[in-house]
Amino acid sequence: MKVLAPGKLILSGEHAVVYGHPALAMAVNRYVMVRATPQAAPHISFDLSDLAYQRRVSISTLDTLKKRIKQKYQRFVAGDFKIRGVLQKPVELAQVAFSLFFEALNIKVTKGIKIEVQSTIPIGCGMGSSAATVLSIVRAVANHLEIDLTPEMFYQLGLEAENMQHGYSSGLDLQVSLHGGCIYVKEGQIFQRSIPTMPMYLVNTGLPQTTTGQCVEAAAPFFKTSRIGDDFAAVTDAMDLAFQADHLEHAVQAIRANHQLLAKIGVVPQSVQQFVSEVEHIGGAAKICGAGAIAGDKAGVVLVITENESALNTLCENHQYTLLPIAGESRGVHVS
């Protein structure tokens, strides 16, 4: 038995959602898959094939790691530590999620457990790999121990772990991966939407040089000193209406406006802006789907809407970008 948690795309509202503005997002058919199985020794084994990591650690080692990470996160909150230094290795997210589960439920690990993690979600590219990793691990361990958790408990555990990764998680990635489908989020409320059926493509521009946490920090002044959050909100609402009405032209206009706002807050590298411009030239629209990047020339995944697939293929080849096939996923975290 394995647990699958889907990745996500933020169709509109990235960055702005952190400050209470609406966002539109959907789950996609790429997953983090986790198995939790018993093992004889009273240790915890982590096997993360995508990170080429395989190690057995003691409960006390995990507890020490969790305490150290939480202390560093408190220093970040206090303003004297960078978020990038809280988690030093990708595997630490899996390990701290595991430890937080037992801490939150106030139970002790008495038997060995093996955690196997595989992923088809590009790491660090804006597709919610960290949220999917946290949720799938928590769900797999809960199932293994035959513990029932409410969706709210899953969410709160995931949020605590995600904050260690991103600084201040909006929780949007978690909500999408937890529930699946397409959702519109506004003022803390979640509204279900039908999954868009327009010709949508995902282009991977490569792993950003900077983290989500760093991008959130860099974008903060724009939202705190101007009304740009309201501009993002208007674009999100326009895109929501366009998708509900299945109106391609209006969706293209909204995505183009969204891209301009993201470029304005400095999270779209110049090379990616050039690619977006070329997509617009063939009649389509494109925008980053994650935090973007504030340095380097790669920005993770870019959402493209166009009816000209052959021209898009050519553009991707010219820029040496990878075109990823995607489809919406109606299921959230589930057992397979």
SERO-4910 file (N, C-alpha, C, O; in steps of 0.05 Angstrom, whole numbers):
BEGIN
 pado doro    nc1    nc2    nc3   cac1   cac2   cac3    cc1    cc2    cc3    oc1    oc2    oc3
  Met    A     17    -24      0      0      0      0     18     25      0     36     27     16
  Lys    A     11     44    -17     26     69    -18      7     93    -18    -16     90    -26
  Val    A     17    115     -8      1    139     -7     11    158    -29     36    162    -32
  Leu    A     -7    170    -44      0    189    -65    -11    217    -58    -34    219    -50
  Ala    A      6    237    -61     -3    265    -57      4    280    -82     27    280    -91
  Pro    A    -16    293    -95    -11    306   -120      4    333   -118      3    346    -97
  Gly    A     18    340   -139     30    367   -140      9    387   -148    -15    380   -151
  Lys    A     17    412   -151     -3    433   -157      9    454   -175     33    456   -179
  Leu    A     -9    469   -187     -3    493   -202    -19    516   -190    -43    513   -186
  Ile    A     -6    538   -185    -20    562   -178    -26    577   -204     -9    587   -218
  Leu    A    -52    577   -211    -60    590   -236    -59    620   -234    -53    634   -253
  Ser    A    -64    630   -210    -62    659   -205    -62    664   -175    -75    650   -160
  Gly    A    -47    684   -167    -47    692   -139    -22    685   -123    -21    691    -99
  Glu    A     -1    673   -136     23    667   -122     35    693   -110     32    715   -123
  His    A     47    692    -88     57    715    -72     34    731    -60     35    735    -36
  Ala    A     15    739    -75     -7    755    -65    -23    740    -44    -33    752    -25
  Val    A    -26    713    -47    -42    698    -28    -30    698      0    -44    695     20
  Val    A     -4    703      3      9    705     29     -2    728     45     -1    728     69
  Tyr    A    -12    748     30    -22    773     43    -52    775     43    -64    796     46
  Gly    A    -65    751     41    -94    750     44   -110    755     18   -135    756     19
  His    A    -96    758     -4   -111    762    -30   -118    735    -42   -106    715    -35
  Pro    A   -138    734    -60   -148    709    -70   -127    695    -88   -109    707    -99
  Ala    A   -131    669    -91   -114    653   -108   -130    631   -121   -151    623   -111
  Leu    A   -121    622   -144   -134    601   -159   -113    580   -164    -91    586   -175
  Ala    A   -118    555   -157    -98    534   -160   -111    507   -166   -135    503   -161
  Met    A    -96    489   -178   -107    462   -184    -86    441   -180    -62    445   -183
  Ala    A    -95    417   -172    -78    394   -169    -73    382   -197    -90    384   -215
  Val    A    -49    371   -200    -41    359   -226    -31    330   -222    -25    322   -200
  Asn    A    -30    316   -244    -24    287   -242      5    281   -241     16    265   -257
  Arg    A     18    293   -222     46    286   -214     46    284   -184     32    299   -170
  Tyr    A     61    264   -173     56    257   -146     82    252   -130    103    246   -141
  Val    A     79    255   -103     98    243    -85     85    218    -74     62    218    -65
  Met    A    100    196    -75     89    169    -67    105    159    -43    130    158    -44
  Val    A     92    151    -22    105    143      3     94    116     13     70    112     13
  Arg    A    112     99     21    105     74     35    117     75     63    140     83     66
  Ala    A    102     67     82    111     64    110    107     35    118     85     25    119
  Thr    A    129     22    123    128     -7    130    144    -13    155    163      2    162
  Pro    A    138    -34    169    152    -41    193    180    -52    188    185    -64    167
  Gln    A    199    -47    206    225    -60    205    232    -68    233    223    -57    253
  Ala    A    250    -88    235    255   -100    261    269    -82    281    261    -80    304
  Ala    A    289    -68    272    305    -51    291    289    -26    299    273    -16    283
  Pro    A    293    -17    324    278      7    333    291     33    321    297     51    336
  His    A    294     33    296    305     57    282    285     65    260    267     50    253
  Ile    A    290     88    249    273     98    226    291     99    202    312    112    202
  Ser    A    283     85    181    298     85    156    285    104    136    260    102    132
  Phe    A    300    120    123    290    138    102    303    130     76    328    130     74
  Asp    A    287    124     56    296    117     30    283    136     10    260    132      1
  Leu    A    298    157      2    288    177    -17    303    173    -43    325    185    -47
  Ser    A    292    157    -61    307    150    -85    313    174   -103    335    174   -115
  Asp    A    296    193   -104    300    216   -121    323    234   -111    335    249   -127
  Leu    A    329    232    -86    351    247    -74    376    229    -70    396    238    -58
  Ala    A    374    204    -79    396    185    -75    404    184    -45    428    184    -39
  Tyr    A    384    183    -28    389    183      1    376    158     13    353    153     10
  Gln    A    393    143     28    383    120     42    399    117     68    423    112     68
  Arg    A    385    120     90    399    120    115    380    112    138    356    117    137
  Arg    A    391     99    158    376     91    182    385    109    205    409    112    210
  Val    A    366    121    218    372    140    240    357    132    265    336    119    264
  Ser    A    367    140    288    354    134    313    333    155    320    333    176    309
  Ile    A    315    147    338    294    166    346    306    190    359    297    213    355
  Ser    A    327    186    375    340    209    389    353    228    369    353    252    374
  Thr    A    364    217    348    376    234    327    355    251    314    359    275    309
  Leu    A    332    239    307    310    254    295    299    275    314    293    297    305
  Asp    A    298    269    340    288    288    359    307    312    362    298    335    364
  Thr    A    333    306    361    353    328    362    351    346    338    352    370    339
  Leu    A    347    333    314    344    348    289    320    366    290    321    389    283
  Lys    A    297    355    299    272    370    301    276    395    319    268    417    311
  Lys    A    288    391    342    292    413    361    310    435    349    305    459    351
  Arg    A    331    426    335    350    445    323    336    461    301    340    486    299
  Ile    A    320    448    284    306    461    263    286    481    274    283    503    263
  Lys    A    271    473    294    251    491    306    264    516    319    253    538    318
  Gln    A    288    512    331    302    535    342    311    554    320    309    578    324
  Lys    A    321    543    298    330    560    276    306    575    264    308    598    256
  Tyr    A    283    561    263    259    575    252    251    598    270    242    619    260
  Gln    A    252    594    296    246    616    314    265    640    311    256    663    314
  Arg    A    290    634    305    309    655    300    301    670    274    304    694    272
  Phe    A    291    655    254    282    667    229    258    686    235    257    709    225
  Val    A    239    676    251    216    692    258    225    718    273    213    739    269
  Ala    A    245    716    289    255    739    304    271    758    287    277    780    295
  Gly    A    278    749    262    292    767    244    322    765    243    335    782    230
  Asp    A    334    746    257    363    744    257    374    719    244    396    709    251
  Phe    A    358    707    226    366    683    212    352    681    185    328    688    183
  Lys    A    366    673    165    354    670    138    339    644    136    348    624    146
  Ile    A    317    645    122    300    620    119    316    598    105    310    575    110
  Arg    A    334    605     87    349    584     73    366    567     91    373    544     84
  Gly    A    372    578    115    389    563    133    374    545    152    386    530    167
  Val    A    347    546    152    332    530    171    333    501    164    341    484    181
  Leu    A    327    494    139    330    466    130    355    466    112    356    481     91
  Gln    A    375    451    118    400    451    103    401    431     81    416    434     62
  Lys    A    385    410     83    384    389     63    355    382     57    338    382     75
  Pro    A    349    375     31    321    368     25    309    346     41    285    346     48
  Val    A    326    327     49    316    304     65    306    312     92    290    298    104
  Glu    A    316    335    102    308    343    129    278    350    130    266    348    152
  Leu    A    266    358    108    237    363    108    222    338    114    203    338    130
  Ala    A    230    316    101    216    290    107    220    282    136    202    272    149
  Gln    A    244    286    146    250    277    173    236    294    194    226    283    214
  Val    A    234    320    190    221    337    209    190    333    208    177    334    228
  Ala    A    180    327    184    151    321    182    144    296    198    124    295    212
  Phe    A    161    276    196    158    251    211    158    257    241    141    247    256
  Ser    A    178    272    250    181    278    278    158    295    289    149    291    312
  Leu    A    149    314    274    127    332    282    101    316    286     85    322    303
  Phe    A     97    295    270     73    278    272     72    266    300     51    268    313
  Phe    A     94    254    309     94    241    335     93    262    358     81    257    379
  Glu    A    105    285    354    104    306    375     75    316    378     66    319    400
  Ala    A     62    321    355     35    333    356     15    314    369     -3    323    383
  Leu    A     18    288    365      0    268    376      9    258    403     -5    242    416
  Asn    A     33    267    412     44    260    438     45    229    441     37    218    461
  Ile    A     56    217    421     61    188    422     90    182    417    104    198    404
  Lys    A     99    159    426    128    152    424    131    130    402    113    113    399
  Val    A    153    131    389    159    111    369    171     87    384    192     90    397
  Thr    A    158     64    383    167     41    397    177     19    379    190      0    388
  Lys    A    171     21    353    180      1    334    192     14    310    187     37    304
  Gly    A    209     -1    296    222     11    272    202     15    250    183      0    246
  Ile    A    207     36    234    191     42    211    209     49    187    229     64    191
  Lys    A    202     40    164    216     47    140    199     65    123    176     59    117
  Ile    A    210     88    116    196    108     99    209    109     72    232    116     69
  Glu    A    194    101     51    204    101     24    189    123      8    165    124      8
  Val    A    204    141     -4    193    164    -18    202    165    -47    226    164    -52
  Gln    A    183    167    -65    189    171    -93    172    195   -103    151    200    -93
  Ser    A    182    209   -123    167    232   -133    170    235   -163    190    230   -175
  Thr    A    147    244   -175    147    252   -203    143    282   -206    138    292   -228
  Ile    A    145    296   -183    142    325   -183    170    338   -183    186    331   -166
  Pro    A    176    355   -203    202    368   -203    206    383   -176    189    399   -168
  Ile    A    229    379   -163    234    392   -137    243    421   -141    259    427   -158
  Gly    A    231    438   -125    240    466   -125    231    482   -149    242    504   -154
  Cys    A    211    472   -163    203    486   -188    175    498   -187    163    505   -207
  Gly    A    164    500   -163    138    513   -160    114    495   -163     92    505   -168
  Met    A    117    469   -160     95    451   -164     86    438   -137     72    418   -137
  Gly    A     95    449   -115     85    440    -89     97    414    -80     83    398    -66
  Ser    A    122    408    -87    134    383    -79    137    380    -49    134    359    -38
  Ser    A    143    402    -36    147    401     -7    120    395      7    120    379     26
  Ala    A     98    408     -1     72    402     11     64    373      6     54    360     24
  Ala    A     68    364    -18     61    336    -25     78    316     -9     68    295      0
  Thr    A    103    323     -5    121    305     11    111    304     40    109    282     51
  Val    A    106    326     52     97    327     80     71    312     83     69    295    101
  Leu    A     51    317     67     25    305     70     26    275     65     13    259     79
  Ser    A     41    266     45     43    237     39     57    222     62     50    200     68
  Ile    A     77    234     74     91    221     96     73    219    120     71    198    132
  Val    A     60    241    127     42    241    150     19    221    146     12    206    164
  Arg    A      7    220    122    -15    202    117     -5    173    117    -19    155    128
  Ala    A     19    168    106     29    140    106     35    130    134     29    107    140
  Val    A     47    147    151     53    139    178     28    135    194     26    116    210
  Ala    A      8    153    190    -17    150    204    -31    124    197    -42    110    214
  Asn    A    -31    118    171    -43     93    162    -28     69    173    -40     49    182
  His    A     -1     70    173     15     48    184      9     43    213      8     20    222
  Leu    A      4     64    229     -1     62    257    -31     59    263    -39     57    286
  Glu    A    -47     59    242    -76     58    244    -88     80    262   -104     76    280
  Ile    A    -79    104    255    -88    128    269   -104    145    250    -95    151    228
  Asp    A   -128    152    258   -145    169    241   -140    199    247   -141    208    270
  Leu    A   -134    214    226   -130    242    229   -151    257    212   -158    248    190
  Thr    A   -161    279    223   -180    295    208   -165    311    186   -141    315    189
  Pro    A   -178    320    165   -165    337    146   -152    362    159   -130    370    150
  Glu    A   -164    373    179   -153    396    192   -127    389    207   -108    405    207
  Met    A   -126    366    219   -101    357    232    -79    353    211    -56    361    216
  Phe    A    -86    340    189    -66    337    167    -56    365    159    -31    369    155
  Tyr    A    -74    383    155    -67    410    146    -48    424    166    -28    436    158
  Gln    A    -55    424    191    -39    438    212    -11    426    214      8    441    217
  Leu    A     -9    399    213     17    387    214     33    394    190     57    400    192
  Gly    A     20    394    167     34    402    142     43    431    142     65    437    133
  Leu    A     26    448    153     33    477    154     58    482    171     75    498    164
  Glu    A     59    468    194     83    472    211    108    464    197    128    478    198
  Ala    A    107    441    184    131    432    169    137    450    145    161    456    140
  Glu    A    117    459    131    121    476    107    133    503    115    149    514    100
  Asn    A    126    513    138    137    538    148    167    536    151    182    555    146
  Met    A    177    513    159    206    509    162    220    511    135    243    519    133
  Gln    A    205    505    114    216    505     87    214    533     74    233    543     61
  His    A    191    545     77    185    570     62    184    595     79    182    617     68
  Gly    A    185    593    105    184    617    122    156    621    132    149    615    154
  Tyr    A    139    632    114    110    635    121     94    623     98     89    636     78
  Ser    A     86    599    102     70    585     81     42    596     81     30    600    102
  Ser    A     32    601     57      4    610     55    -15    586     60    -39    591     66
  Gly    A     -5    562     58    -22    538     62    -36    530     36    -50    509     36
  Leu    A    -33    545     15    -47    539    -10    -38    512    -22    -55    496    -30
  Asp    A    -12    508    -23     -2    483    -34    -13    459    -19    -21    439    -30
  Leu    A    -14    462      8    -25    440     25    -54    435     19    -63    412     17
  Gln    A    -70    457     16    -99    453     11   -104    439    -15   -121    422    -17
  Val    A    -88    446    -36    -92    434    -62    -84    405    -61    -99    387    -71
  Ser    A    -61    399    -49    -52    371    -48    -69    354    -30    -73    330    -35
  Leu    A    -80    366     -9    -98    352     10   -125    345     -3   -135    322      1
  His    A   -136    364    -18   -164    360    -28   -165    353    -57   -185    341    -66
  Gly    A   -145    360    -73   -146    356   -102   -164    375   -116   -175    394   -104
  Gly    A   -168    371   -142   -186    388   -158   -175    416   -162   -151    421   -161
  Cys    A   -193    434   -168   -186    463   -172   -201    479   -151   -225    475   -146
  Ile    A   -186    497   -137   -198    513   -116   -193    542   -119   -172    551   -130
  Tyr    A   -212    558   -110   -209    587   -109   -209    593    -79   -227    586    -64
  Val    A   -188    607    -70   -185    613    -42   -187    643    -37   -174    659    -51
  Lys    A   -204    651    -19   -207    680    -13   -214    683     16   -234    672     26
  Glu    A   -199    700     30   -204    707     58   -207    681     75   -225    680     92
  Gly    A   -190    662     70   -190    638     86   -211    617     78   -212    595     89
  Gln    A   -229    624     60   -249    606     51   -241    592     25   -228    604      8
  Ile    A   -249    567     22   -242    552     -2   -268    545    -18   -287    535     -7
  Phe    A   -266    552    -43   -289    547    -61   -280    528    -83   -260    533    -97
  Gln    A   -294    506    -87   -288    487   -108   -294    498   -135   -315    511   -139
  Arg    A   -277    492   -154   -281    500   -182   -278    475   -199   -264    456   -192
  Ser    A   -290    475   -223   -285    453   -241   -257    456   -253   -247    478   -256
  Ile    A   -244    433   -259   -217    434   -270   -218    446   -298   -233    437   -315
  Pro    A   -201    466   -304   -201    479   -330   -196    458   -353   -180    440   -349
  Thr    A   -209    463   -375   -206    444   -398   -192    457   -422   -191    446   -444
  Met    A   -182    481   -418   -168    495   -440   -141    481   -446   -131    466   -430
  Pro    A   -130    487   -470   -104    474   -478    -81    485   -461    -70    506   -468
  Met    A    -75    472   -439    -55    481   -420    -30    464   -421    -32    439   -424
  Tyr    A     -7    477   -419     18    462   -419     36    472   -396     32    495   -386
  Leu    A     54    455   -389     73    463   -368    101    462   -379    109    442   -392
  Val    A    116    483   -375    143    485   -385    162    488   -362    159    506   -346
  Asn    A    181    469   -360    201    471   -338    226    486   -348    240    477   -365
  Thr    A    230    510   -336    253    526   -344    278    518   -329    300    528   -335
  Gly    A    275    501   -309    298    492   -293    296    501   -264    279    517   -257
  Leu    A    312    489   -248    312    494   -219    322    522   -213    344    530   -221
  Pro    A    305    538   -199    313    566   -192    337    566   -175    343    548   -159
  Gln    A    352    588   -178    376    591   -161    369    599   -133    385    596   -114
  Thr    A    345    610   -129    336    619   -103    312    603    -94    298    592   -110
  Thr    A    308    603    -67    286    588    -56    260    603    -55    259    628    -59
  Thr    A    238    589    -50    212    602    -46    213    622    -24    204    645    -26
  Gly    A    226    614     -1    228    632     21    242    658     15    234    679     23
  Gln    A    264    656      0    279    680     -8    262    698    -26    263    723    -24
  Cys    A    247    686    -45    230    702    -63    207    716    -47    201    739    -53
  Val    A    196    702    -28    175    713    -11    186    737      4    172    758      6
  Glu    A    210    734     15    222    757     30    227    780     11    222    803     19
  Ala    A    237    775    -13    243    797    -32    218    811    -42    219    835    -47
  Ala    A    196    796    -44    172    808    -55    156    823    -34    139    840    -40
  Ala    A    161    818     -8    146    829     14    143    860     13    121    870     17
  Pro    A    164    875      7    161    904      7    141    914    -13    127    934     -8
  Phe    A    138    901    -36    118    910    -56     90    908    -44     73    926    -49
  Phe    A     84    887    -29     57    884    -19     52    901      6     29    908     12
  Lys    A     74    907     21     71    923     45     71    953     41     62    968     58
  Thr    A     80    962     18     83    990     13     67   1000    -11     69   1024    -19
  Ser    A     52    983    -24     36    991    -47     10    976    -48      4    959    -31
  Arg    A     -6    982    -69    -32    969    -72    -31    946    -93    -51    939   -104
  Ile    A     -7    936    -98     -4    916   -119    -19    890   -112    -27    875   -130
  Gly    A    -24    885    -87    -40    862    -79    -68    864    -90    -80    843    -98
  Asp    A    -79    888    -92   -106    891   -103   -105    886   -133   -125    875   -145
  Asp    A    -83    893   -146    -80    887   -175    -80    857   -180    -92    847   -199
  Phe    A    -65    843   -163    -64    813   -165    -92    802   -161   -100    783   -175
  Ala    A   -107    812   -141   -134    802   -135   -152    806   -159   -168    788   -165
  Ala    A   -150    829   -172   -168    834   -196   -161    814   -218   -179    805   -232
  Val    A   -136    809   -222   -127    790   -243   -137    762   -237   -146    747   -254
  Thr    A   -134    754   -211   -143    727   -203   -173    724   -208   -182    703   -218
  Asp    A   -189    744   -201   -218    743   -205   -225    741   -234   -243    727   -242
  Ala    A   -210    756   -251   -215    756   -280   -208    728   -291   -223    718   -308
  Met    A   -186    716   -281   -179    690   -291   -199    669   -282   -206    650   -297
  Asp    A   -209    671   -257   -229    653   -247   -254    653   -264   -264    632   -271
  Leu    A   -263    677   -271   -287    679   -288   -282    668   -316   -300    655   -327
  Ala    A   -258    672   -327   -252    662   -353   -252    632   -354   -262    620   -373
  Phe    A   -240    620   -333   -240    590   -332   -267    579   -328   -275    559   -340
  Gln    A   -283    592   -311   -310    582   -306   -327    583   -331   -344    565   -337
  Ala    A   -323    604   -347   -338    608   -372   -326    593   -396   -337    593   -417
  Asp    A   -301    581   -391   -286    568   -412   -282    588   -436   -285    581   -459
  His    A   -274    612   -428   -270    634   -448   -240    637   -452   -226    650   -436
  Leu    A   -229    625   -474   -201    625   -478   -188    653   -481   -167    658   -469
  Glu    A   -201    670   -496   -189    697   -500   -187    712   -474   -166    726   -469
  His    A   -207    711   -457   -206    725   -431   -185    712   -413   -172    727   -398
  Ala    A   -182    686   -414   -161    673   -398   -133    682   -407   -116    686   -390
  Val    A   -129    684   -433   -103    693   -444    -97    721   -434    -75    727   -425
  Gln    A   -117    739   -434   -113    766   -425   -106    767   -395    -88    782   -387
  Ala    A   -119    751   -379   -114    750   -350    -86    740   -344    -73    750   -327
  Ile    A    -78    719   -358    -52    708   -353    -30    727   -362     -9    729   -348
  Arg    A    -34    741   -383    -14    762   -392    -12    784   -371     10    793   -365
  Ala    A    -35    792   -360    -34    813   -339    -21    803   -314     -6    817   -300
  Asn    A    -26    778   -307    -13    766   -284     17    765   -287     32    771   -268
  His    A     26    757   -311     55    757   -316     68    784   -312     89    786   -300
  Gln    A     55    805   -321     66    832   -318     69    839   -289     89    852   -281
  Leu    A     50    832   -272     52    837   -243     75    822   -231     89    833   -214
  Leu    A     78    797   -238    100    781   -227    127    792   -236    146    792   -220
  Ala    A    129    801   -260    154    813   -269    159    839   -254    182    846   -248
  Lys    A    138    853   -247    141    879   -232    152    875   -204    167    892   -195
  Ile    A    145    853   -191    156    848   -164    183    833   -165    193    826   -144
  Gly    A    193    829   -189    221    820   -191    226    791   -189    249    783   -182
  Val    A    206    774   -194    210    745   -190    211    729   -217    210    705   -217
  Val    A    213    744   -239    214    731   -266    240    739   -279    243    761   -288
  Pro    A    259    720   -281    285    726   -294    281    736   -322    262    729   -336
  Gln    A    300    752   -332    298    764   -359    295    743   -381    280    746   -399
  Ser    A    310    721   -378    309    700   -399    281    687   -400    271    680   -421
  Val    A    268    684   -377    241    673   -376    221    694   -387    202    686   -400
  Gln    A    226    719   -381    209    740   -393    210    740   -423    190    744   -436
  Gln    A    233    734   -434    237    732   -463    220    709   -474    207    712   -495
  Phe    A    221    686   -460    205    663   -469    175    670   -468    161    663   -487
  Val    A    166    683   -447    138    690   -445    130    709   -468    108    706   -479
  Ser    A    148    727   -474    142    746   -496    139    731   -523    122    738   -539
  Glu    A    155    710   -527    153    694   -551    128    678   -552    116    673   -573
  Val    A    119    668   -528     93    654   -527     71    673   -534     52    665   -549
  Glu    A     72    697   -524     51    717   -531     51    723   -561     30    728   -573
  His    A     75    722   -573     77    728   -602     63    707   -619     53    713   -640
  Ile    A     61    682   -609     47    661   -624     17    660   -616      3    641   -623
  Gly    A      8    680   -600    -20    682   -594    -28    670   -567    -51    670   -560
  Gly    A     -8    661   -552    -14    649   -526     -8    667   -503     -5    691   -506
  Ala    A     -7    655   -479      0    669   -455     15    651   -436     11    626   -437
  Ala    A     32    662   -420     48    646   -402     55    661   -377     56    686   -377
  Lys    A     59    647   -355     67    659   -329     80    637   -312     74    614   -315
  Ile    A     97    646   -294    108    627   -274     86    617   -256     66    631   -252
  Cys    A     89    593   -245     68    582   -228     76    579   -199     60    572   -183
  Gly    A    101    584   -193    110    583   -165    121    609   -156    111    630   -165
  Ala    A    141    609   -139    152    634   -128    169    648   -148    174    672   -145
  Gly    A    178    634   -169    196    647   -188    225    646   -178    233    628   -164
  Ala    A    240    667   -185    268    669   -176    276    698   -176    267    714   -192
  Ile    A    294    705   -158    304    733   -156    333    734   -165    346    756   -163
  Ala    A    344    712   -175    371    712   -186    373    689   -205    357    670   -205
  Gly    A    393    689   -223    396    668   -242    378    671   -266    365    692   -269
  Asp    A    376    651   -283    360    652   -307    339    630   -309    327    626   -330
  Lys    A    334    616   -287    313    595   -286    292    602   -265    299    613   -244
  Ala    A    267    595   -271    246    602   -253    226    580   -247    203    585   -241
  Gly    A    235    555   -249    216    533   -244    197    529   -267    204    533   -290
  Val    A    172    523   -260    153    517   -281    137    541   -290    131    559   -275
  Val    A    130    541   -316    115    563   -328     89    550   -340     91    530   -355
  Leu    A     67    562   -334     41    553   -346     38    567   -373     42    592   -375
  Val    A     31    552   -393     26    563   -420     -2    555   -429    -10    532   -427
  Ile    A    -16    574   -440    -42    569   -453    -38    577   -482    -33    601   -488
  Thr    A    -42    559   -501    -39    565   -529    -53    543   -545    -54    520   -537
  Glu    A    -63    550   -568    -74    531   -587    -53    522   -607    -59    505   -625
  Asn    A    -29    533   -605     -8    527   -625     14    510   -612     35    520   -605
  Glu    A      7    484   -609     26    466   -595     52    463   -610     74    462   -597
  Ser    A     52    461   -636     76    457   -651     95    481   -648    119    477   -645
  Ala    A     84    505   -648    101    529   -644    113    530   -616    136    538   -612
  Leu    A     97    521   -596    107    520   -569    129    500   -566    149    505   -553
  Asn    A    127    477   -579    148    457   -579    174    469   -590    196    464   -579
  Thr    A    172    485   -611    196    497   -623    208    517   -604    233    518   -601
  Leu    A    192    533   -590    202    552   -571    217    538   -548    238    547   -540
  Cys    A    206    516   -539    218    501   -517    245    490   -526    265    491   -511
  Glu    A    246    480   -550    272    470   -561    292    492   -563    316    488   -556
  Asn    A    283    515   -572    302    538   -575    313    547   -548    337    555   -547
  His    A    297    546   -527    306    555   -501    317    532   -484    326    536   -462
  Gln    A    316    508   -495    325    484   -481    309    480   -455    319    472   -434
  Tyr    A    282    485   -457    264    480   -435    250    453   -440    248    444   -463
  Thr    A    240    441   -419    226    416   -421    195    420   -420    185    434   -402
  Leu    A    182    409   -440    152    411   -441    141    387   -426    146    364   -434
  Leu    A    126    392   -405    115    370   -389     85    366   -394     69    386   -393
  Pro    A     77    342   -400     48    337   -403     35    337   -376     45    325   -357
  Ile    A     12    351   -374     -2    352   -348    -32    349   -353    -43    354   -374
  Ala    A    -45    341   -332    -75    340   -331    -83    346   -303    -68    341   -284
  Gly    A   -107    357   -300   -117    362   -273   -122    336   -258   -128    315   -270
  Glu    A   -119    337   -231   -123    313   -214   -146    319   -194   -143    338   -178
  Ser    A   -168    304   -196   -191    310   -179   -186    299   -150   -199    308   -132
  Arg    A   -168    280   -147   -163    268   -120   -141    283   -106   -121    291   -118
  Gly    A   -145    286    -79   -123    296    -62   -107    273    -53   -105    253    -66
  Val    A    -95    275    -29    -79    253    -17    -96    228    -16   -119    229     -5
  His    A    -86    206    -27   -102    182    -27    -84    157    -26    -60    158    -31
  Val    A    -97    135    -19    -83    109    -17    -86     94    -43   -108     93    -54
  Ser    A    -65     82    -53    -67     66    -77    -57     38    -72    -57     21    -90
***
